[in-house]
Amino acid sequence: MINLLTLEIDNTGKIRSIAGPQNGELAEILPMVGGNFLSHWNEDVNTILKEFLAKVFTTPHAIELTVNLHFTIVDLTAFHYSTNKALVHCKYIETLVKPKTLPTNIQNWGFEENINAFEQSDKQLNYLDTRSSYRDIVAHIALGIVVINFFQDGSFCISYANHEFHKLAPNYDSKKQSENSNPLFEWTHPDDLNMVQAAVKQLFELKGFDLECRLVDDGQTKNIRLLGKPVYNKLSNLITAYIYFQDITEKKKIEQELRLVDHSFNTAKLPMLFLTREGEIYNYNDAICKLLGYSFEEFGKLTNIDFTTTFNPETWRKRFDDIKAKLTQPFETKLRRKDQTVVDVRAISNAFDYNGIELVFVSFFDITEVIKSQEVLKISEEKYK
């Protein structure tokens, strides 16, 4: 049910009539008929409402404003229908509930000191974003989003969480969270707790953050990227932070698998490398460097023409195309070492595309001793014919 009241007011702010349910959150905070809409709040709010009403009576179309009235977020839409009368539609958005329990071991984060410093640097910033429009936009996007309110004593609570966040944390209980700040940290993996607490403290310092951590919910550990941006709510003297949660569990899994593959490639005893169609070395491991007597840095500056004895640029491109067309089988060739000696190898290769780059992967087996044995055997056979 939408909690909505319509006020008829004059150009001095006096309320002439009220239409709508008289038993909701708005009825509890708004002045009664005969009261003044512009002098019922604190000085900052009264000033903002006076400016708002002045625009209403000087603008031919409706004017909108989101404002915090006694810790109640309200959307106002107003228009005048005569020179001294206007209708103000008041839509209830949410009540900012202050937690009953402070977060563990994180009080005294210098709220007032940070706010004072912030106000001196930017006195024009006000918390006047249209909360209902924001919620409509982010409700179903594929990114977990929460809005957290931070209070002066170090407590904080989640005032909004979209659908995607509920998927990331299916056991999230908004009622429990509004009474206790600790669940935000209880979800955090113990090894990442200090890092997350430090990030939350940065919000109290009006600084954003971008970090990766692990959250544990219902026994499942998820890798999450967190991005936080704080906004100072001058009207209520609290900080509101927009925090974005991106599930990167699958990405982390793939990264770990790639690191394993990369480690296996780099530490393998078998000489291996990747070559482009132009003979440039795309990647290689330590074993090929040791086989040919180069340092790792030296080998990376070569092309395959520098260490092969059977290819020039033209014949290599022909071999590359044959490998790509699967017209070639494992083959034997000779490689030239840094000291100009030659090593006999058996090469196994296959071609593929990687990020739009045509590559050939080649692994080499040192068959020098096999070739020597074959030559000795051949000489022996010829000798005893």
C-alpha positions as CSV (number, residue, x, y, z in Angstrom):
1,M,0.0,0.0,0.0
2,I,1.4,3.4,-1.0
3,N,1.6,5.8,1.9
4,L,0.6,9.2,0.3
5,L,-0.8,12.4,1.7
6,T,-1.8,15.5,-0.3
7,L,-1.4,18.9,1.4
8,E,-3.1,22.1,0.3
9,I,-0.9,24.9,1.4
10,D,-0.8,28.7,0.8
11,N,2.3,30.7,-0.2
12,T,3.3,31.2,3.4
13,G,3.4,27.4,4.0
14,K,0.2,27.2,6.1
15,I,-1.6,23.9,5.7
16,R,-5.3,24.5,4.7
17,S,-6.3,20.8,4.3
18,I,-4.9,17.3,4.2
19,A,-6.2,14.4,2.0
20,G,-5.2,10.8,2.5
21,P,-4.8,8.2,5.3
22,Q,-4.4,9.7,8.7
23,N,-2.8,6.7,10.4
24,G,0.5,6.2,8.5
25,E,4.1,7.3,8.9
26,L,3.5,10.6,7.2
27,A,0.5,11.5,9.4
28,E,2.8,11.0,12.4
29,I,5.4,13.6,11.3
30,L,3.6,16.2,9.2
31,P,2.0,19.2,10.9
32,M,-1.8,19.2,11.2
33,V,-4.2,21.5,9.4
34,G,-3.5,25.0,10.4
35,G,0.2,24.2,11.0
36,N,3.0,25.6,8.9
37,F,4.8,23.3,6.6
38,L,7.9,25.6,6.4
39,S,8.6,26.0,10.2
40,H,8.0,22.5,11.6
41,W,11.5,21.1,11.1
42,N,15.1,22.0,11.9
43,E,16.7,25.2,10.4
44,D,18.3,23.4,7.5
45,V,15.2,21.6,6.4
46,N,13.0,24.7,6.8
47,T,15.4,26.6,4.6
48,I,15.3,23.9,1.9
49,L,11.5,23.7,2.0
50,K,11.2,27.5,1.7
51,E,13.4,27.5,-1.4
52,F,11.3,24.5,-2.7
53,L,8.0,26.3,-2.2
54,A,9.3,29.5,-3.8
55,K,10.1,27.5,-6.9
56,V,6.6,25.9,-6.8
57,F,4.9,29.4,-7.0
58,T,7.2,30.7,-9.7
59,T,7.3,27.6,-12.0
60,P,4.5,26.6,-14.3
61,H,5.1,22.9,-14.0
62,A,5.4,20.5,-11.0
63,I,8.5,20.6,-8.9
64,E,10.0,17.5,-7.2
65,L,12.2,17.1,-4.1
66,T,13.3,14.2,-1.9
67,V,13.8,15.3,1.7
68,N,14.5,13.9,5.1
69,L,11.8,14.9,7.6
70,H,12.6,13.7,11.1
71,F,14.5,10.6,9.8
72,T,11.7,9.9,7.3
73,I,12.6,10.0,3.6
74,V,9.7,11.7,1.7
75,D,9.3,12.4,-2.0
76,L,7.5,15.7,-2.6
77,T,5.8,16.7,-5.8
78,A,4.1,20.1,-5.8
79,F,2.4,22.5,-8.2
80,H,0.5,25.7,-7.7
81,Y,-3.1,26.1,-9.0
82,S,-3.5,29.8,-8.1
83,T,-1.3,32.7,-7.2
84,N,-1.3,31.7,-3.5
85,K,-2.4,28.1,-3.3
86,A,-0.5,24.8,-4.1
87,L,-0.9,21.1,-3.7
88,V,2.0,19.1,-2.3
89,H,1.9,15.3,-2.8
90,C,3.9,13.6,0.0
91,K,5.0,10.1,-0.7
92,Y,6.6,8.0,2.1
93,I,9.8,6.3,1.0
94,E,11.4,4.9,4.2
95,T,12.2,5.5,7.8
96,L,15.9,5.6,8.7
97,V,16.1,3.2,11.6
98,K,19.1,3.6,13.9
99,P,20.6,0.3,15.1
100,K,20.2,-0.7,18.7
101,T,23.5,-2.5,18.8
102,L,26.8,-0.9,17.8
103,P,29.3,-2.8,15.7
104,T,32.0,-4.6,17.6
105,N,35.2,-2.7,18.3
106,I,34.8,0.0,15.8
107,Q,33.3,3.0,17.7
108,N,34.9,6.5,17.8
109,W,35.6,6.7,14.1
110,G,35.7,10.5,14.2
111,F,32.4,11.2,12.6
112,E,32.1,14.9,13.6
113,E,35.7,15.7,12.8
114,N,35.4,14.2,9.3
115,I,32.1,15.9,8.6
116,N,33.4,19.3,9.7
117,A,36.4,18.9,7.4
118,F,34.1,17.7,4.6
119,E,31.8,20.7,5.0
120,Q,34.7,23.1,4.8
121,S,35.8,21.6,1.5
122,D,32.3,21.5,-0.1
123,K,29.5,23.5,1.5
124,Q,27.2,23.1,-1.5
125,L,26.6,19.3,-1.3
126,N,23.2,18.2,-0.1
127,Y,21.6,14.9,0.2
128,L,18.7,15.5,-2.3
129,D,18.8,12.6,-4.7
130,T,15.4,11.1,-5.7
131,R,15.5,7.9,-3.7
132,S,12.4,6.3,-5.3
133,S,13.7,6.9,-8.8
134,Y,17.0,5.4,-7.9
135,R,15.3,2.3,-6.5
136,D,13.3,1.8,-9.7
137,I,16.4,2.0,-11.8
138,V,18.5,-0.4,-9.7
139,A,15.9,-2.9,-8.5
140,H,16.5,-5.6,-11.1
141,I,20.0,-4.9,-12.6
142,A,22.5,-7.7,-12.4
143,L,24.6,-6.0,-9.7
144,G,24.0,-6.2,-5.9
145,I,23.3,-2.7,-4.5
146,V,22.7,-1.7,-0.9
147,V,22.2,1.7,0.7
148,I,23.7,2.0,4.1
149,N,23.2,4.8,6.7
150,F,26.1,5.6,9.0
151,F,25.3,7.4,12.3
152,Q,27.5,9.5,14.6
153,D,28.2,6.9,17.2
154,G,29.7,4.4,14.7
155,S,26.5,2.4,14.1
156,F,25.1,1.8,10.7
157,C,22.2,-0.1,9.0
158,I,21.2,-1.2,5.5
159,S,18.2,0.9,4.5
160,Y,17.8,-0.7,1.0
161,A,18.9,-3.8,-0.8
162,N,18.0,-4.7,-4.4
163,H,17.0,-8.1,-5.7
164,E,20.5,-9.1,-6.8
165,F,21.9,-8.5,-3.4
166,H,19.3,-10.9,-1.9
167,K,20.7,-13.5,-4.4
168,L,24.2,-12.9,-3.1
169,A,23.1,-13.1,0.5
170,P,19.9,-15.1,0.7
171,N,19.9,-15.1,4.5
172,Y,19.9,-11.4,4.7
173,D,17.3,-10.2,7.2
174,S,16.4,-6.5,6.9
175,K,14.7,-6.5,10.3
176,K,17.7,-8.1,12.0
177,Q,20.1,-5.7,10.3
178,S,18.1,-2.6,11.4
179,E,18.6,-3.7,15.0
180,N,22.2,-4.8,14.9
181,S,25.2,-3.5,12.9
182,N,27.3,-6.6,13.3
183,P,25.8,-8.8,10.6
184,L,27.6,-6.8,7.9
185,F,30.8,-8.1,9.4
186,E,29.5,-11.5,10.3
187,W,29.1,-12.2,6.6
188,T,32.8,-11.4,6.0
189,H,35.3,-14.2,5.8
190,P,37.5,-14.0,8.9
191,D,40.7,-13.6,6.9
192,D,39.2,-10.5,5.2
193,L,37.5,-8.9,8.2
194,N,40.2,-6.3,9.0
195,M,40.2,-5.2,5.3
196,V,36.4,-4.8,5.2
197,Q,36.4,-3.0,8.5
198,A,39.1,-0.6,7.3
199,A,36.9,0.0,4.1
200,V,33.8,0.8,6.2
201,K,35.9,3.2,8.3
202,Q,36.9,5.0,5.1
203,L,33.2,5.7,4.5
204,F,33.1,7.5,7.8
205,E,36.0,9.5,6.5
206,L,33.9,10.3,3.4
207,K,36.3,8.3,1.2
208,G,35.2,5.6,-1.3
209,F,36.7,2.2,-1.8
210,D,37.2,-0.6,-4.3
211,L,38.2,-4.0,-3.0
212,E,37.8,-7.7,-3.4
213,C,36.9,-9.9,-0.4
214,R,35.0,-13.1,0.5
215,L,31.5,-13.2,2.0
216,V,30.2,-16.3,3.7
217,D,26.4,-16.9,3.7
218,D,24.6,-20.2,4.4
219,G,27.9,-22.0,4.4
220,Q,28.9,-20.8,0.9
221,T,31.9,-18.6,0.3
222,K,31.7,-16.1,-2.5
223,N,34.3,-13.9,-3.9
224,I,32.9,-10.3,-4.1
225,R,34.1,-7.1,-5.5
226,L,32.9,-4.2,-3.4
227,L,32.7,-0.6,-4.5
228,G,31.5,2.0,-2.0
229,K,30.7,5.7,-2.4
230,P,29.6,7.9,0.6
231,V,27.4,10.9,0.5
232,Y,27.0,13.3,3.5
233,N,23.3,13.7,4.4
234,K,23.4,17.2,5.8
235,L,19.7,17.3,6.8
236,S,20.1,14.4,9.3
237,N,23.8,14.7,10.0
238,L,24.5,11.1,8.8
239,I,26.4,9.5,6.0
240,T,24.7,7.5,3.3
241,A,26.8,5.1,1.3
242,Y,25.9,3.4,-1.9
243,I,27.7,0.0,-2.0
244,Y,27.9,-2.2,-5.1
245,F,28.4,-5.9,-4.8
246,Q,29.7,-7.9,-7.8
247,D,29.9,-11.7,-7.6
248,I,33.3,-12.6,-9.0
249,T,33.4,-16.1,-7.7
250,E,33.4,-17.7,-11.2
251,K,36.0,-15.1,-12.4
252,K,38.2,-16.0,-9.5
253,K,37.9,-19.7,-10.2
254,I,38.9,-19.1,-13.8
255,E,41.8,-16.9,-12.7
256,Q,43.0,-19.6,-10.3
257,E,42.8,-22.3,-13.1
258,L,44.7,-20.0,-15.5
259,R,47.4,-19.4,-12.8
260,L,47.7,-23.1,-12.4
261,V,48.0,-23.6,-16.1
262,D,50.5,-20.7,-16.3
263,H,52.6,-22.1,-13.4
264,S,52.6,-25.6,-15.1
265,F,53.7,-24.1,-18.4
266,N,56.4,-22.0,-16.8
267,T,57.9,-24.7,-14.6
268,A,57.5,-27.7,-17.0
269,K,60.7,-29.6,-17.9
270,L,59.5,-29.8,-21.5
271,P,60.6,-26.9,-23.7
272,M,57.5,-25.1,-25.0
273,L,56.6,-21.8,-26.8
274,F,53.9,-20.0,-28.7
275,L,54.7,-18.5,-32.2
276,T,52.8,-16.1,-34.4
277,R,52.5,-16.5,-38.2
278,E,55.3,-13.9,-38.6
279,G,57.6,-16.0,-36.4
280,E,57.4,-13.8,-33.4
281,I,57.6,-15.4,-29.9
282,Y,54.3,-14.8,-28.1
283,N,55.1,-16.8,-24.9
284,Y,57.7,-19.3,-23.8
285,N,58.9,-21.2,-20.7
286,D,62.2,-21.6,-18.9
287,A,62.9,-25.0,-20.4
288,I,63.3,-23.7,-23.9
289,C,65.7,-21.0,-22.7
290,K,67.8,-23.6,-20.9
291,L,67.8,-25.9,-23.9
292,L,69.1,-23.2,-26.2
293,G,71.4,-21.5,-23.6
294,Y,69.6,-18.1,-23.4
295,S,68.5,-16.1,-20.4
296,F,64.7,-15.6,-20.2
297,E,65.0,-12.0,-21.2
298,E,67.4,-12.7,-24.1
299,F,65.1,-15.3,-25.6
300,G,62.1,-13.0,-25.6
301,K,63.8,-10.7,-28.0
302,L,64.3,-13.4,-30.7
303,T,62.2,-14.7,-33.6
304,N,62.0,-18.3,-34.6
305,I,64.4,-17.5,-37.5
306,D,67.1,-16.8,-34.9
307,F,67.1,-20.3,-33.4
308,T,65.9,-22.6,-36.2
309,T,68.1,-23.9,-39.0
310,T,65.4,-24.9,-41.5
311,F,63.1,-21.9,-41.7
312,N,63.1,-18.5,-43.2
313,P,60.1,-16.1,-43.0
314,E,58.5,-17.5,-46.1
315,T,58.9,-21.2,-45.3
316,W,57.8,-20.6,-41.7
317,R,54.5,-19.0,-42.9
318,K,54.0,-22.0,-45.2
319,R,54.6,-24.3,-42.2
320,F,52.3,-22.2,-40.0
321,D,49.5,-22.5,-42.6
322,D,50.0,-26.3,-42.9
323,I,49.8,-26.7,-39.1
324,K,46.7,-24.6,-39.0
325,A,45.1,-26.7,-41.8
326,K,46.3,-29.8,-39.9
327,L,48.4,-30.9,-42.9
328,T,51.5,-31.5,-40.9
329,Q,52.4,-34.3,-38.4
330,P,55.1,-34.2,-35.6
331,F,58.4,-33.5,-37.3
332,E,62.1,-33.6,-36.6
333,T,64.2,-30.5,-37.0
334,K,67.3,-28.8,-35.7
335,L,67.6,-25.8,-33.3
336,R,70.5,-23.5,-33.0
337,R,71.8,-22.7,-29.5
338,K,73.2,-19.3,-28.5
339,D,76.8,-20.8,-28.8
340,Q,75.9,-21.8,-32.4
341,T,75.9,-25.5,-31.6
342,V,72.9,-27.5,-32.9
343,V,70.4,-29.6,-31.0
344,D,68.2,-32.2,-32.7
345,V,64.5,-32.0,-31.6
346,R,61.2,-33.6,-32.3
347,A,58.4,-30.9,-32.5
348,I,54.7,-31.4,-31.8
349,S,52.5,-28.5,-32.8
350,N,48.9,-27.3,-33.1
351,A,47.4,-24.0,-34.2
352,F,44.5,-21.9,-32.7
353,D,43.2,-18.4,-32.4
354,Y,43.6,-16.5,-29.1
355,N,42.0,-13.1,-28.6
356,G,42.0,-12.6,-32.4
357,I,45.7,-13.6,-32.7
358,E,46.7,-16.7,-34.7
359,L,49.2,-18.8,-32.8
360,V,51.0,-22.1,-33.0
361,F,51.9,-23.9,-29.8
362,V,55.1,-26.0,-30.2
363,S,56.6,-28.4,-27.7
364,F,60.1,-29.9,-28.2
365,F,61.7,-33.2,-27.3
366,D,65.5,-33.2,-27.3
367,I,66.4,-36.3,-29.4
368,T,70.1,-35.5,-29.7
369,E,71.2,-38.7,-27.9
370,V,68.7,-40.7,-29.9
371,I,70.2,-39.3,-33.2
372,K,73.7,-40.1,-31.9
373,S,72.7,-43.6,-31.0
374,Q,71.2,-44.1,-34.4
375,E,74.3,-42.9,-36.1
376,V,76.5,-45.2,-34.0
377,L,74.3,-48.1,-34.9
378,K,74.4,-47.2,-38.5
379,I,78.2,-47.0,-38.6
380,S,78.4,-50.3,-36.7
381,E,76.0,-52.0,-39.2
382,E,78.0,-50.7,-42.2
383,K,81.3,-51.9,-40.6
384,Y,80.2,-55.5,-40.2
385,K,78.4,-55.9,-43.5
